[in-house]
Amino acid sequence: MSASLARIDHGLEHTPLSIDATEGGTLWHITADPAGHPRRALFAFITSLDEVVALFLSRSDAVMLPRHIWDDLRFQLELAIGAVSTLKIFLTALLLAATRYLRKRAEQLRDEQ
């Protein structure tokens, strides 16, 4: 949902108000973007489906990583959870930095031409 909200042109919110639309109608049809809800629901379903498929393909006593981490956080504190969390945060930051670098580099190459 935040990705949909980040792309909104705020000028679109002022346009309906200039033709006497209500603020609630503007919020619902322009800002909230109900057309984006099915896409967000489908994305959430698809990303959660991988764990269900993995459960069917694995042993019956297998525990997926998110469930294992949640249980460990609730019942015992292990250093491995901190290590995995730190690694995931580091890799995410690294991917974001690489994406930003590649975009800037592509813009520079485009401007040179």
mmCIF file of the C-alpha atoms, coordinates in Angstrom:
data_MODEL
# 
_entry.id   MODEL 
# 
loop_
_atom_site.group_PDB 
_atom_site.id 
_atom_site.type_symbol 
_atom_site.label_atom_id 
_atom_site.label_alt_id 
_atom_site.label_comp_id 
_atom_site.label_asym_id 
_atom_site.label_entity_id 
_atom_site.label_seq_id 
_atom_site.pdbx_PDB_ins_code 
_atom_site.Cartn_x 
_atom_site.Cartn_y 
_atom_site.Cartn_z 
_atom_site.occupancy 
_atom_site.B_iso_or_equiv 
_atom_site.pdbx_formal_charge 
_atom_site.auth_seq_id 
_atom_site.auth_comp_id 
_atom_site.auth_asym_id 
_atom_site.auth_atom_id 
_atom_site.pdbx_PDB_model_num 
ATOM 1   C CA . MET A 1 1   ? 0.000   0.000   0.000   1.00 0.00 ? 1   MET A CA 1 
ATOM 2   C CA . SER A 1 2   ? 2.852   2.400   0.761   1.00 0.00 ? 2   SER A CA 1 
ATOM 3   C CA . ALA A 1 3   ? 4.194   1.900   -2.761  1.00 0.00 ? 3   ALA A CA 1 
ATOM 4   C CA . SER A 1 4   ? 0.860   2.991   -4.199  1.00 0.00 ? 4   SER A CA 1 
ATOM 5   C CA . LEU A 1 5   ? 0.762   6.002   -1.901  1.00 0.00 ? 5   LEU A CA 1 
ATOM 6   C CA . ALA A 1 6   ? 4.331   7.003   -2.717  1.00 0.00 ? 6   ALA A CA 1 
ATOM 7   C CA . ARG A 1 7   ? 3.511   7.397   -6.425  1.00 0.00 ? 7   ARG A CA 1 
ATOM 8   C CA . ILE A 1 8   ? 0.526   9.684   -5.888  1.00 0.00 ? 8   ILE A CA 1 
ATOM 9   C CA . ASP A 1 9   ? 0.638   13.129  -7.452  1.00 0.00 ? 9   ASP A CA 1 
ATOM 10  C CA . HIS A 1 10  ? -0.737  15.384  -4.719  1.00 0.00 ? 10  HIS A CA 1 
ATOM 11  C CA . GLY A 1 11  ? -2.135  17.701  -7.379  1.00 0.00 ? 11  GLY A CA 1 
ATOM 12  C CA . LEU A 1 12  ? -4.660  14.948  -8.110  1.00 0.00 ? 12  LEU A CA 1 
ATOM 13  C CA . GLU A 1 13  ? -6.093  15.431  -4.628  1.00 0.00 ? 13  GLU A CA 1 
ATOM 14  C CA . HIS A 1 14  ? -6.745  19.131  -5.217  1.00 0.00 ? 14  HIS A CA 1 
ATOM 15  C CA . THR A 1 15  ? -8.410  18.725  -8.612  1.00 0.00 ? 15  THR A CA 1 
ATOM 16  C CA . PRO A 1 16  ? -11.618 17.004  -7.392  1.00 0.00 ? 16  PRO A CA 1 
ATOM 17  C CA . LEU A 1 17  ? -11.914 19.557  -4.608  1.00 0.00 ? 17  LEU A CA 1 
ATOM 18  C CA . SER A 1 18  ? -11.863 22.348  -7.182  1.00 0.00 ? 18  SER A CA 1 
ATOM 19  C CA . ILE A 1 19  ? -15.006 20.913  -8.804  1.00 0.00 ? 19  ILE A CA 1 
ATOM 20  C CA . ASP A 1 20  ? -16.894 20.605  -5.498  1.00 0.00 ? 20  ASP A CA 1 
ATOM 21  C CA . ALA A 1 21  ? -16.180 16.942  -4.754  1.00 0.00 ? 21  ALA A CA 1 
ATOM 22  C CA . THR A 1 22  ? -16.274 15.948  -1.093  1.00 0.00 ? 22  THR A CA 1 
ATOM 23  C CA . GLU A 1 23  ? -13.065 15.350  0.829   1.00 0.00 ? 23  GLU A CA 1 
ATOM 24  C CA . GLY A 1 24  ? -14.232 11.815  1.671   1.00 0.00 ? 24  GLY A CA 1 
ATOM 25  C CA . GLY A 1 25  ? -14.837 11.013  -1.987  1.00 0.00 ? 25  GLY A CA 1 
ATOM 26  C CA . THR A 1 26  ? -11.442 12.408  -2.891  1.00 0.00 ? 26  THR A CA 1 
ATOM 27  C CA . LEU A 1 27  ? -9.806  10.334  -0.166  1.00 0.00 ? 27  LEU A CA 1 
ATOM 28  C CA . TRP A 1 28  ? -11.556 7.133   -1.266  1.00 0.00 ? 28  TRP A CA 1 
ATOM 29  C CA . HIS A 1 29  ? -11.248 7.412   -5.051  1.00 0.00 ? 29  HIS A CA 1 
ATOM 30  C CA . ILE A 1 30  ? -7.925  9.219   -5.417  1.00 0.00 ? 30  ILE A CA 1 
ATOM 31  C CA . THR A 1 31  ? -5.783  8.695   -2.332  1.00 0.00 ? 31  THR A CA 1 
ATOM 32  C CA . ALA A 1 32  ? -6.801  5.200   -1.168  1.00 0.00 ? 32  ALA A CA 1 
ATOM 33  C CA . ASP A 1 33  ? -6.959  3.825   -4.736  1.00 0.00 ? 33  ASP A CA 1 
ATOM 34  C CA . PRO A 1 34  ? -9.430  0.959   -4.245  1.00 0.00 ? 34  PRO A CA 1 
ATOM 35  C CA . ALA A 1 35  ? -8.326  -0.479  -7.595  1.00 0.00 ? 35  ALA A CA 1 
ATOM 36  C CA . GLY A 1 36  ? -4.929  -1.204  -6.001  1.00 0.00 ? 36  GLY A CA 1 
ATOM 37  C CA . HIS A 1 37  ? -6.403  -3.343  -3.209  1.00 0.00 ? 37  HIS A CA 1 
ATOM 38  C CA . PRO A 1 38  ? -6.827  -6.516  -5.316  1.00 0.00 ? 38  PRO A CA 1 
ATOM 39  C CA . ARG A 1 39  ? -3.248  -6.197  -6.551  1.00 0.00 ? 39  ARG A CA 1 
ATOM 40  C CA . ARG A 1 40  ? -1.949  -5.826  -2.999  1.00 0.00 ? 40  ARG A CA 1 
ATOM 41  C CA . ALA A 1 41  ? -4.040  -8.767  -1.799  1.00 0.00 ? 41  ALA A CA 1 
ATOM 42  C CA . LEU A 1 42  ? -2.790  -10.954 -4.670  1.00 0.00 ? 42  LEU A CA 1 
ATOM 43  C CA . PHE A 1 43  ? 0.828   -10.007 -3.912  1.00 0.00 ? 43  PHE A CA 1 
ATOM 44  C CA . ALA A 1 44  ? 0.373   -10.839 -0.207  1.00 0.00 ? 44  ALA A CA 1 
ATOM 45  C CA . PHE A 1 45  ? -1.241  -14.174 -1.117  1.00 0.00 ? 45  PHE A CA 1 
ATOM 46  C CA . ILE A 1 46  ? 1.508   -15.135 -3.558  1.00 0.00 ? 46  ILE A CA 1 
ATOM 47  C CA . THR A 1 47  ? 4.302   -14.242 -1.148  1.00 0.00 ? 47  THR A CA 1 
ATOM 48  C CA . SER A 1 48  ? 2.692   -16.286 1.619   1.00 0.00 ? 48  SER A CA 1 
ATOM 49  C CA . LEU A 1 49  ? 1.987   -19.231 -0.681  1.00 0.00 ? 49  LEU A CA 1 
ATOM 50  C CA . ASP A 1 50  ? 5.651   -20.269 -0.866  1.00 0.00 ? 50  ASP A CA 1 
ATOM 51  C CA . GLU A 1 51  ? 5.580   -21.401 2.754   1.00 0.00 ? 51  GLU A CA 1 
ATOM 52  C CA . VAL A 1 52  ? 2.480   -23.522 2.171   1.00 0.00 ? 52  VAL A CA 1 
ATOM 53  C CA . VAL A 1 53  ? 4.053   -25.181 -0.880  1.00 0.00 ? 53  VAL A CA 1 
ATOM 54  C CA . ALA A 1 54  ? 7.272   -25.786 1.052   1.00 0.00 ? 54  ALA A CA 1 
ATOM 55  C CA . LEU A 1 55  ? 5.285   -27.473 3.827   1.00 0.00 ? 55  LEU A CA 1 
ATOM 56  C CA . PHE A 1 56  ? 3.669   -29.868 1.343   1.00 0.00 ? 56  PHE A CA 1 
ATOM 57  C CA . LEU A 1 57  ? 7.022   -30.719 -0.214  1.00 0.00 ? 57  LEU A CA 1 
ATOM 58  C CA . SER A 1 58  ? 8.874   -31.241 3.060   1.00 0.00 ? 58  SER A CA 1 
ATOM 59  C CA . ARG A 1 59  ? 8.546   -33.619 5.985   1.00 0.00 ? 59  ARG A CA 1 
ATOM 60  C CA . SER A 1 60  ? 5.515   -33.333 8.223   1.00 0.00 ? 60  SER A CA 1 
ATOM 61  C CA . ASP A 1 61  ? 7.601   -32.204 11.198  1.00 0.00 ? 61  ASP A CA 1 
ATOM 62  C CA . ALA A 1 62  ? 9.465   -29.489 9.266   1.00 0.00 ? 62  ALA A CA 1 
ATOM 63  C CA . VAL A 1 63  ? 9.249   -25.939 10.597  1.00 0.00 ? 63  VAL A CA 1 
ATOM 64  C CA . MET A 1 64  ? 9.686   -23.003 8.260   1.00 0.00 ? 64  MET A CA 1 
ATOM 65  C CA . LEU A 1 65  ? 12.164  -20.250 9.138   1.00 0.00 ? 65  LEU A CA 1 
ATOM 66  C CA . PRO A 1 66  ? 9.623   -17.511 10.035  1.00 0.00 ? 66  PRO A CA 1 
ATOM 67  C CA . ARG A 1 67  ? 7.802   -19.871 12.376  1.00 0.00 ? 67  ARG A CA 1 
ATOM 68  C CA . HIS A 1 68  ? 11.078  -21.045 13.929  1.00 0.00 ? 68  HIS A CA 1 
ATOM 69  C CA . ILE A 1 69  ? 12.230  -17.462 14.504  1.00 0.00 ? 69  ILE A CA 1 
ATOM 70  C CA . TRP A 1 70  ? 8.867   -16.496 16.014  1.00 0.00 ? 70  TRP A CA 1 
ATOM 71  C CA . ASP A 1 71  ? 8.891   -19.470 18.385  1.00 0.00 ? 71  ASP A CA 1 
ATOM 72  C CA . ASP A 1 72  ? 12.470  -18.764 19.438  1.00 0.00 ? 72  ASP A CA 1 
ATOM 73  C CA . LEU A 1 73  ? 11.698  -15.117 20.068  1.00 0.00 ? 73  LEU A CA 1 
ATOM 74  C CA . ARG A 1 74  ? 8.746   -16.042 22.243  1.00 0.00 ? 74  ARG A CA 1 
ATOM 75  C CA . PHE A 1 75  ? 10.261  -18.893 24.245  1.00 0.00 ? 75  PHE A CA 1 
ATOM 76  C CA . GLN A 1 76  ? 14.043  -18.524 24.229  1.00 0.00 ? 76  GLN A CA 1 
ATOM 77  C CA . LEU A 1 77  ? 16.662  -16.077 23.119  1.00 0.00 ? 77  LEU A CA 1 
ATOM 78  C CA . GLU A 1 78  ? 19.295  -17.380 20.724  1.00 0.00 ? 78  GLU A CA 1 
ATOM 79  C CA . LEU A 1 79  ? 22.206  -15.569 19.165  1.00 0.00 ? 79  LEU A CA 1 
ATOM 80  C CA . ALA A 1 80  ? 21.402  -17.177 15.827  1.00 0.00 ? 80  ALA A CA 1 
ATOM 81  C CA . ILE A 1 81  ? 18.217  -15.101 15.554  1.00 0.00 ? 81  ILE A CA 1 
ATOM 82  C CA . GLY A 1 82  ? 20.202  -11.910 15.974  1.00 0.00 ? 82  GLY A CA 1 
ATOM 83  C CA . ALA A 1 83  ? 22.739  -13.096 13.424  1.00 0.00 ? 83  ALA A CA 1 
ATOM 84  C CA . VAL A 1 84  ? 20.071  -14.000 10.846  1.00 0.00 ? 84  VAL A CA 1 
ATOM 85  C CA . SER A 1 85  ? 18.236  -10.713 11.421  1.00 0.00 ? 85  SER A CA 1 
ATOM 86  C CA . THR A 1 86  ? 21.440  -8.708  11.073  1.00 0.00 ? 86  THR A CA 1 
ATOM 87  C CA . LEU A 1 87  ? 22.335  -10.588 7.897   1.00 0.00 ? 87  LEU A CA 1 
ATOM 88  C CA . LYS A 1 88  ? 18.897  -9.953  6.382   1.00 0.00 ? 88  LYS A CA 1 
ATOM 89  C CA . ILE A 1 89  ? 19.081  -6.239  7.224   1.00 0.00 ? 89  ILE A CA 1 
ATOM 90  C CA . PHE A 1 90  ? 22.613  -5.987  5.813   1.00 0.00 ? 90  PHE A CA 1 
ATOM 91  C CA . LEU A 1 91  ? 21.673  -7.760  2.578   1.00 0.00 ? 91  LEU A CA 1 
ATOM 92  C CA . THR A 1 92  ? 18.585  -5.589  2.173   1.00 0.00 ? 92  THR A CA 1 
ATOM 93  C CA . ALA A 1 93  ? 20.622  -2.413  2.684   1.00 0.00 ? 93  ALA A CA 1 
ATOM 94  C CA . LEU A 1 94  ? 23.241  -3.701  0.243   1.00 0.00 ? 94  LEU A CA 1 
ATOM 95  C CA . LEU A 1 95  ? 20.609  -4.413  -2.415  1.00 0.00 ? 95  LEU A CA 1 
ATOM 96  C CA . LEU A 1 96  ? 19.058  -0.983  -1.927  1.00 0.00 ? 96  LEU A CA 1 
ATOM 97  C CA . ALA A 1 97  ? 22.453  0.697   -2.226  1.00 0.00 ? 97  ALA A CA 1 
ATOM 98  C CA . ALA A 1 98  ? 23.294  -1.306  -5.354  1.00 0.00 ? 98  ALA A CA 1 
ATOM 99  C CA . THR A 1 99  ? 19.938  -0.413  -6.914  1.00 0.00 ? 99  THR A CA 1 
ATOM 100 C CA . ARG A 1 100 ? 20.440  3.261   -6.159  1.00 0.00 ? 100 ARG A CA 1 
ATOM 101 C CA . TYR A 1 101 ? 23.966  3.187   -7.599  1.00 0.00 ? 101 TYR A CA 1 
ATOM 102 C CA . LEU A 1 102 ? 22.830  1.439   -10.775 1.00 0.00 ? 102 LEU A CA 1 
ATOM 103 C CA . ARG A 1 103 ? 19.978  3.913   -11.286 1.00 0.00 ? 103 ARG A CA 1 
ATOM 104 C CA . LYS A 1 104 ? 22.288  6.899   -10.862 1.00 0.00 ? 104 LYS A CA 1 
ATOM 105 C CA . ARG A 1 105 ? 24.819  5.328   -13.199 1.00 0.00 ? 105 ARG A CA 1 
ATOM 106 C CA . ALA A 1 106 ? 22.129  4.681   -15.825 1.00 0.00 ? 106 ALA A CA 1 
ATOM 107 C CA . GLU A 1 107 ? 20.955  8.305   -15.540 1.00 0.00 ? 107 GLU A CA 1 
ATOM 108 C CA . GLN A 1 108 ? 24.530  9.539   -15.961 1.00 0.00 ? 108 GLN A CA 1 
ATOM 109 C CA . LEU A 1 109 ? 25.027  7.391   -19.053 1.00 0.00 ? 109 LEU A CA 1 
ATOM 110 C CA . ARG A 1 110 ? 21.692  8.568   -20.449 1.00 0.00 ? 110 ARG A CA 1 
ATOM 111 C CA . ASP A 1 111 ? 22.621  12.224  -19.852 1.00 0.00 ? 111 ASP A CA 1 
ATOM 112 C CA . GLU A 1 112 ? 26.000  11.775  -21.556 1.00 0.00 ? 112 GLU A CA 1 
ATOM 113 C CA . GLN A 1 113 ? 24.328  10.599  -24.758 1.00 0.00 ? 113 GLN A CA 1 
# 
